[in-house]
């Protein structure tokens, strides 16, 4: 068995998906802040509530 090639091309978009507590945020925390997009930050930008999963009125149909 050969070692797994973990080289990430540049540019790349890496999507972390997994169960709660599986280490997604821990792994993302090893990357420079300028390289990580956080859904929570986008929620704050559009709704001022990082925990809200509701769509803002401007995006509702």
Secondary structure, DSSP 8 states (H G I E B T S, - for coil): ---------SS--------TTSSHHHHHTTS-GGG---HHHHHHHHHS-TT--S--GGG--
